[in-house]
């Protein structure tokens, strides 16, 4: 019984945790960093693949 209560408490605390003091500016800057590090490089890679690799594949079939 006690083990179940400990597990429930731990799970509840995971979802309850709220970072105090995170301002809108800090959250906005974190979002921009994630976008710059993860999303933007994928957009560049996708544009490169669409432009050059698609033309190479098309030329193979002609």
MITI-900827 format. One record per residue: residue number from 1; x, y, z of N, C-alpha, C, O, CB in turn; chain. Coordinates in Angstrom, 3 decimals. Glycine has a CB too. Layout:
% residues N
[NUM, [X, Y, Z], [X, Y, Z], [X, Y, Z], [X, Y, Z], [X, Y, Z], A],
...
END
This chain:
% residues 62
[1, [0.829, -1.195, 0.000], [0.000, 0.000, 0.000], [0.872, 1.256, 0.000], [0.601, 2.203, -0.738], [-0.942, 0.000, 1.214], A],
[2, [1.896, 1.262, 0.811], [2.757, 2.438, 0.910], [3.511, 2.691, -0.397], [3.721, 3.840, -0.786], [3.748, 2.270, 2.064], A],
[3, [3.919, 1.606, -1.074], [4.632, 1.740, -2.344], [3.754, 2.428, -3.382], [4.224, 3.303, -4.110], [5.083, 0.362, -2.858], A],
[4, [2.481, 2.040, -3.454], [1.558, 2.664, -4.398], [1.404, 4.153, -4.120], [1.329, 4.959, -5.047], [0.196, 1.980, -4.340], A],
[5, [1.360, 4.504, -2.874], [1.210, 5.912, -2.518], [2.451, 6.699, -2.922], [2.338, 7.829, -3.397], [0.948, 6.063, -1.011], A],
[6, [3.632, 6.116, -2.740], [4.870, 6.786, -3.128], [4.898, 6.993, -4.635], [5.263, 8.067, -5.113], [6.100, 5.974, -2.671], A],
[7, [4.509, 5.957, -5.386], [4.513, 6.068, -6.842], [3.528, 7.134, -7.294], [3.851, 7.952, -8.156], [4.172, 4.718, -7.490], A],
[8, [2.336, 7.133, -6.722], [1.340, 8.148, -7.088], [1.832, 9.550, -6.763], [1.627, 10.480, -7.543], [0.018, 7.883, -6.367], A],
[9, [2.478, 9.703, -5.618], [3.005, 11.012, -5.232], [4.081, 11.480, -6.197], [4.107, 12.646, -6.590], [3.564, 10.964, -3.814], A],
[10, [4.980, 10.558, -6.582], [6.039, 10.932, -7.527], [5.457, 11.360, -8.867], [5.882, 12.365, -9.436], [7.012, 9.764, -7.731], A],
[11, [4.489, 10.607, -9.372], [3.866, 10.951, -10.657], [3.138, 12.285, -10.549], [3.213, 13.112, -11.457], [2.885, 9.841, -11.106], A],
[12, [2.442, 12.492, -9.453], [1.729, 13.751, -9.258], [2.708, 14.922, -9.226], [2.427, 15.979, -9.790], [0.903, 13.709, -7.960], A],
[13, [3.848, 14.743, -8.573], [4.833, 15.823, -8.484], [5.457, 16.141, -9.839], [5.815, 17.289, -10.103], [5.925, 15.454, -7.491], A],
[14, [5.589, 15.136, -10.695], [6.143, 15.394, -12.026], [5.252, 16.372, -12.780], [5.746, 17.299, -13.422], [6.292, 14.077, -12.824], A],
[15, [3.940, 16.168, -12.701], [3.018, 17.028, -13.430], [2.729, 18.329, -12.705], [2.296, 19.294, -13.336], [1.734, 16.301, -13.682], A],
[16, [2.952, 18.385, -11.412], [2.703, 19.591, -10.637], [3.826, 20.608, -10.752], [3.603, 21.809, -10.598], [2.495, 19.236, -9.198], A],
[17, [5.019, 20.133, -11.020], [6.171, 21.032, -10.983], [5.983, 22.174, -11.974], [5.766, 21.973, -13.169], [7.471, 20.265, -11.289], A],
[18, [6.074, 23.335, -11.443], [6.025, 24.531, -12.273], [7.243, 25.362, -11.913], [7.541, 25.583, -10.739], [4.686, 25.339, -12.067], A],
[19, [7.922, 25.807, -12.918], [9.104, 26.617, -12.646], [8.660, 28.014, -12.258], [8.042, 28.730, -13.046], [10.053, 26.660, -13.873], A],
[20, [8.974, 28.376, -11.076], [8.659, 29.722, -10.613], [9.685, 30.685, -11.198], [10.875, 30.373, -11.255], [8.643, 29.797, -9.052], A],
[21, [9.238, 31.811, -11.615], [10.154, 32.827, -12.061], [10.458, 32.807, -13.553], [11.219, 33.654, -14.022], [11.399, 32.698, -11.318], A],
[22, [9.900, 31.885, -14.309], [10.083, 31.919, -15.761], [9.204, 33.015, -16.329], [7.977, 32.919, -16.304], [9.745, 30.541, -16.413], A],
[23, [9.823, 34.031, -16.827], [9.053, 35.121, -17.397], [8.733, 34.817, -18.853], [9.246, 33.857, -19.429], [9.814, 36.452, -17.274], A],
[24, [7.893, 35.633, -19.427], [7.523, 35.471, -20.826], [8.743, 35.621, -21.722], [8.881, 34.901, -22.711], [6.446, 36.486, -21.219], A],
[25, [9.621, 36.544, -21.384], [10.811, 36.788, -22.199], [11.722, 35.562, -22.190], [12.258, 35.185, -23.232], [11.575, 38.029, -21.687], A],
[26, [11.903, 34.941, -21.032], [12.753, 33.742, -20.946], [12.165, 32.601, -21.765], [12.896, 31.914, -22.479], [12.925, 33.303, -19.477], A],
[27, [10.862, 32.390, -21.674], [10.213, 31.335, -22.454], [10.306, 31.628, -23.942], [10.523, 30.721, -24.746], [8.747, 31.182, -22.039], A],
[28, [10.145, 32.884, -24.306], [10.248, 33.280, -25.709], [11.659, 33.033, -26.238], [11.827, 32.533, -27.350], [9.868, 34.762, -25.880], A],
[29, [12.673, 33.381, -25.445], [14.055, 33.157, -25.871], [14.374, 31.672, -25.980], [15.104, 31.266, -26.884], [15.022, 33.825, -24.900], A],
[30, [13.839, 30.852, -25.073], [14.030, 29.400, -25.175], [13.400, 28.871, -26.452], [13.972, 28.010, -27.119], [13.430, 28.681, -23.951], A],
[31, [12.225, 29.382, -26.794], [11.557, 28.962, -28.021], [12.376, 29.343, -29.242], [12.516, 28.545, -30.168], [10.164, 29.578, -28.110], A],
[32, [12.912, 30.544, -29.255], [13.736, 30.997, -30.383], [14.991, 30.140, -30.487], [15.388, 29.776, -31.594], [14.116, 32.492, -30.226], A],
[33, [15.625, 29.809, -29.367], [16.819, 28.957, -29.395], [16.506, 27.587, -29.970], [17.252, 27.074, -30.805], [17.402, 28.809, -27.991], A],
[34, [15.406, 26.993, -29.525], [15.027, 25.674, -30.044], [14.769, 25.766, -31.545], [15.200, 24.898, -32.305], [13.770, 25.129, -29.310], A],
[35, [14.076, 26.803, -31.967], [13.798, 26.982, -33.386], [15.096, 27.125, -34.166], [15.253, 26.514, -35.223], [12.900, 28.206, -33.613], A],
[36, [16.024, 27.922, -33.658], [17.278, 28.168, -34.372], [18.162, 26.928, -34.422], [18.876, 26.722, -35.403], [18.035, 29.309, -33.719], A],
[37, [18.127, 26.111, -33.392], [19.021, 24.951, -33.319], [18.425, 23.729, -34.020], [19.161, 22.964, -34.642], [19.325, 24.613, -31.861], A],
[38, [17.124, 23.535, -33.932], [16.524, 22.309, -34.451], [15.742, 22.539, -35.738], [15.993, 21.862, -36.736], [15.616, 21.701, -33.410], A],
[39, [14.809, 23.470, -35.738], [13.883, 23.624, -36.858], [14.560, 24.250, -38.072], [14.417, 23.746, -39.186], [12.693, 24.470, -36.439], A],
[40, [15.279, 25.316, -37.875], [15.897, 26.036, -38.998], [16.861, 25.158, -39.801], [16.800, 25.189, -41.030], [16.639, 27.261, -38.481], A],
[41, [17.745, 24.379, -39.173], [18.598, 23.486, -39.970], [17.806, 22.454, -40.779], [18.189, 22.128, -41.902], [19.569, 22.765, -39.061], A],
[42, [16.712, 21.942, -40.223], [15.881, 20.996, -40.983], [15.248, 21.662, -42.199], [15.122, 21.037, -43.251], [14.785, 20.409, -40.086], A],
[43, [14.854, 22.916, -42.065], [14.284, 23.639, -43.202], [15.336, 23.804, -44.291], [15.038, 23.640, -45.474], [13.741, 25.019, -42.762], A],
[44, [16.566, 24.127, -43.896], [17.645, 24.285, -44.877], [17.945, 22.958, -45.562], [18.109, 22.916, -46.782], [18.916, 24.832, -44.202], A],
[45, [18.018, 21.881, -44.798], [18.277, 20.562, -45.385], [17.155, 20.167, -46.334], [17.422, 19.640, -47.414], [18.436, 19.499, -44.281], A],
[46, [15.915, 20.410, -45.956], [14.777, 20.071, -46.815], [14.809, 20.876, -48.108], [14.514, 20.338, -49.175], [13.455, 20.317, -46.076], A],
[47, [15.160, 22.144, -48.028], [15.243, 22.966, -49.234], [16.351, 22.459, -50.152], [16.171, 22.400, -51.369], [15.488, 24.441, -48.868], A],
[48, [17.484, 22.097, -49.582], [18.586, 21.549, -50.378], [18.165, 20.258, -51.068], [18.403, 20.080, -52.262], [19.818, 21.298, -49.494], A],
[49, [17.542, 19.364, -50.316], [17.109, 18.089, -50.890], [16.090, 18.299, -51.999], [16.159, 17.653, -53.045], [16.520, 17.190, -49.806], A],
[50, [15.154, 19.193, -51.772], [14.123, 19.438, -52.778], [14.719, 20.041, -54.045], [14.291, 19.713, -55.151], [13.042, 20.362, -52.217], A],
[51, [15.690, 20.909, -53.890], [16.247, 21.597, -55.040], [17.193, 20.719, -55.837], [17.047, 20.598, -57.053], [16.960, 22.838, -54.598], A],
[52, [18.155, 20.110, -55.176], [19.218, 19.424, -55.897], [18.982, 17.926, -56.061], [19.173, 17.385, -57.150], [20.512, 19.644, -55.196], A],
[53, [18.579, 17.271, -55.017], [18.415, 15.819, -55.081], [17.249, 15.448, -55.984], [17.347, 14.477, -56.735], [18.202, 15.238, -53.678], A],
[54, [16.142, 16.195, -55.933], [15.003, 15.893, -56.793], [15.382, 16.016, -58.262], [14.957, 15.197, -59.076], [13.831, 16.821, -56.473], A],
[55, [16.183, 17.036, -58.619], [16.621, 17.193, -60.000], [17.534, 16.048, -60.430], [17.456, 15.585, -61.568], [17.336, 18.527, -60.177], A],
[56, [18.402, 15.589, -59.523], [19.276, 14.459, -59.849], [18.474, 13.203, -60.094], [18.760, 12.461, -61.033], [20.283, 14.220, -58.734], A],
[57, [17.485, 12.954, -59.275], [16.641, 11.758, -59.450], [15.840, 11.864, -60.750], [15.697, 10.874, -61.468], [15.677, 11.579, -58.236], A],
[58, [15.329, 13.028, -61.051], [14.575, 13.230, -62.286], [15.465, 12.989, -63.503], [15.020, 12.392, -64.484], [13.982, 14.648, -62.330], A],
[59, [16.714, 13.447, -63.452], [17.641, 13.244, -64.569], [18.011, 11.774, -64.738], [18.334, 11.351, -65.848], [18.905, 14.074, -64.362], A],
[60, [17.972, 10.997, -63.680], [18.260, 9.565, -63.791], [17.210, 8.835, -64.614], [17.528, 7.872, -65.312], [18.351, 8.941, -62.410], A],
[61, [15.955, 9.287, -64.539], [14.875, 8.626, -65.245], [14.687, 9.132, -66.665], [13.862, 8.583, -67.396], [13.608, 8.793, -64.487], A],
[62, [15.410, 10.144, -67.078], [15.249, 10.672, -68.438], [16.309, 10.109, -69.353], [16.338, 10.436, -70.539], [15.313, 12.202, -68.444], A],
END
